[in-house]
Amino acid sequence: MTPKLQPGDYYIESGKWIFTEQYHLRRGWCCNNECRHCPFNGEIGILDNKKEDNDGTKCPMCGRIKAVVKQEDIYFCTHCDMLFDPRED
């Protein structure tokens, strides 16, 4: 779940929202969009949870592969912010 915005979470530069490290840490995961202030160094996944590389599974909502993280037998889409099991139809 994406946290509510607080003062200091972002600034606007050339009409684009730039999220700060403060926001990323509170959110707790990397979206793999190469954010300027990402404290996770591009490591996709949720903090403190075991994660594995994606095996090519697409998100059923957005169809993205790059945003999907495998965590044991369940998957998490960082773009849609949702868990899913690809074995379920």
C-alpha positions as CSV (number, residue, x, y, z in Angstrom):
1,M,0.0,0.0,0.0
2,T,1.3,3.4,-0.9
3,P,1.7,5.7,2.1
4,K,-0.1,9.1,2.4
5,L,2.2,12.0,1.3
6,Q,3.8,14.0,4.0
7,P,5.8,17.3,3.9
8,G,9.2,16.6,2.5
9,D,8.1,13.5,0.5
10,Y,8.5,15.2,-2.9
11,Y,9.3,18.3,-4.8
12,I,8.3,19.4,-8.3
13,E,11.0,20.0,-11.0
14,S,10.1,21.0,-14.6
15,G,6.5,19.9,-13.9
16,K,7.5,16.4,-12.7
17,W,7.1,15.1,-9.2
18,I,10.4,14.0,-7.7
19,F,10.0,11.7,-4.7
20,T,12.6,12.0,-1.9
21,E,14.5,9.2,0.0
22,Q,12.2,9.9,3.0
23,Y,9.2,8.8,0.9
24,H,10.9,5.8,-0.6
25,L,11.9,4.5,2.8
26,R,8.4,4.9,4.3
27,R,7.0,3.1,1.2
28,G,9.4,0.3,1.8
29,W,10.1,-1.1,-1.7
30,C,11.7,-0.2,-5.1
31,C,9.5,0.3,-8.1
32,N,12.4,-0.2,-10.5
33,N,11.8,3.1,-12.3
34,E,15.3,4.4,-11.5
35,C,14.0,7.1,-9.2
36,R,16.6,9.8,-8.5
37,H,16.5,9.4,-4.7
38,C,15.9,5.6,-4.4
39,P,17.6,4.3,-1.3
40,F,17.3,0.7,-2.5
41,N,19.9,0.9,-5.3
42,G,17.6,-0.7,-7.8
43,E,17.0,-3.8,-5.7
44,I,13.4,-4.7,-6.6
45,G,11.4,-6.0,-3.7
46,I,9.9,-5.4,-0.4
47,L,12.2,-4.7,2.6
48,D,12.8,-7.5,5.0
49,N,11.0,-10.1,2.8
50,K,12.8,-12.8,0.9
51,K,12.6,-12.1,-2.8
52,E,13.7,-14.0,-5.9
53,D,14.3,-12.9,-9.4
54,N,11.3,-12.8,-11.7
55,D,10.9,-15.9,-13.9
56,G,9.2,-14.0,-16.7
57,T,5.8,-13.9,-15.1
58,K,3.6,-10.9,-16.2
59,C,1.3,-9.0,-13.9
60,P,-2.3,-9.9,-14.7
61,M,-3.4,-6.2,-14.3
62,C,-0.7,-4.2,-16.2
63,G,1.1,-6.9,-18.2
64,R,4.5,-5.8,-17.0
65,I,7.3,-8.3,-16.4
66,K,10.0,-5.9,-15.0
67,A,7.8,-4.7,-12.1
68,V,7.0,-8.2,-10.9
69,V,8.8,-9.7,-8.0
70,K,8.6,-13.4,-7.0
71,Q,8.4,-14.0,-3.3
72,E,8.3,-17.8,-2.6
73,D,5.1,-19.0,-4.2
74,I,3.4,-15.6,-4.7
75,Y,4.2,-12.6,-6.9
76,F,4.0,-8.9,-6.2
77,C,3.6,-6.2,-8.9
78,T,5.4,-3.0,-7.8
79,H,3.5,-1.0,-10.5
80,C,0.0,-2.1,-9.4
81,D,0.9,-2.6,-5.8
82,M,-0.8,-6.0,-5.6
83,L,0.0,-9.6,-4.8
84,F,-1.1,-12.3,-7.2
85,D,-0.7,-16.0,-7.8
86,P,-0.2,-16.8,-11.5
87,R,-1.5,-20.3,-11.1
88,E,-5.0,-18.9,-10.3
89,D,-7.2,-18.3,-13.4
